[in-house]
Amino acid sequence: MFVFDVALRLSVALHETSTKVKRRLAALIVAMVALNPALALAGSGGLTDMFESAATGADDTVKSGIKISRAVGFFSVLGGIAALKGKKDNPHIKGWHIVLAVVVGVFLICLPEIIKRSQHQVGLQEVDIG
């Protein structure tokens, strides 16, 4: 038992030492940033620049999301076709699973066109998103 007690004490001491070192390193980094105002400021713009940056990021996210949805739709259709081929050997594959995979896949592939036509029908200015 004595060996395990010593090992436990050494492990706890090592953990405490590493925690202290991490805290001191973090405090040193914070102090360096606080002493140098150029590092502390993210940018020289104001609140409007922050909102502009968020809007640009949201726009990029929407475009990426549309591209990802196309890819997911493509693989969903491929999965539906593969499931159709494997249906005769696997009783767990239901027909409605295959139909659902293909329909959702086609919807995701056609999503940019659906958005574009919806904007045109409502009377909005059409925006190319993809």
N, C-alpha and C positions, 0 to 999 in steps of 0.2 A: 504494500500500500504506500509505503514511503516514496517509492519511485514515481508513482502516479501523482502524488501530491506535489512533488517537485516539478514534474512536467506540467501540471496544471498551473502552478504559480508562475513558471517561466512563460507559459503561453499567455496568461493574463497580463503579465508585465510587458511582454512584447506587443500585445494589442494596445495597451495603454500608451506605450512609447510611440507607436506608429500613429495613434490618434492625436497625440500632442504635436508630433511633427507635422501632420496634415493641417492642424489648426494654425500652427505658427506660419506655415507656408502660405495658407490662405490669408492670414492677417498681413503678411509681408506683401502679397500681391495687391490687396486692397489699399494698403498704405502707399504703394508705388503709384497706383492709379489715382489716388486722391491727391498726391503731390504733383502730378503732371496733368493739368486740366485738358490738354490736347487728347490724352488717352481716355479721360473720363467722359468726354462728350462724344456721342455717337455720330453727330453731324451738326452742321451749322444752321440747319433749317429749323423752322418753327413747327407748330402744331399742324399746319396745313400740309407741310411736306410729309409728315408722318401719315396723314390720311391719304395723300396721293400715293405714297409707297404701298400702303395697305390695299388701295384700289388696284394698283398695278399688279400686286401679288394675287389678288382675287381673280383678276382677269386672266392671268397666266394659269391659275389653278383651274378655272373653268375650261380653258382650251386643253389643258392636260387631261382633265376629267373626260372630255368628249373623246379624245384620242384613246384613252384607256377603255372607255365604254365600247368603242369600236372593236378593240382587241378582245375584250371579254365576250362580246357578241360573236365574233368570229370563232373563238374557241368553244363557245356554247353550241353553235351550229355544228362544228366538227364533232363535239362530244355527243350531240344528238344523233348524228349519222353513225358514229362508232357504236353507240348504244343500240341503234336499229339493227346493225350487223350482229351484235352480240346477244340480241333479245332471244333468239331461238335456243341458245345454250344456257341462259341465265333466267330462272323464273322470277328473280327479284326485280328485274327491269320491267316496269309497267309501260304500257303504251302511252299513257298520259304524261309520263315523265319525259318521254322522247319528244312528244308534241310540245310540251312546255319549254323544253330546252331549245328547240328550234324556233318557236315563236318569240321567246324572250331574246334569243340571239339575233334574230332578224330585226326586232324592235331596236335593240342597242346599236346595230349596224346602221339603221336608218334614222337614228335619233337626230343627227345634225340637219338632215333634210326635213324632218318633222318640225323642228324648231324654226327653220327658215320659212317654211310654208305657213306656219302659225303666225309668225311675225308679219308676213305679207297679208294674210287674211284679216288680221286685226287692224292693219293700217300702219304698223310701225315701220321704221326704216330697217330694212333687212341688214343683219350683221353677219358677216362670215365668221363662223366659230370653228374652224378646224382646218 
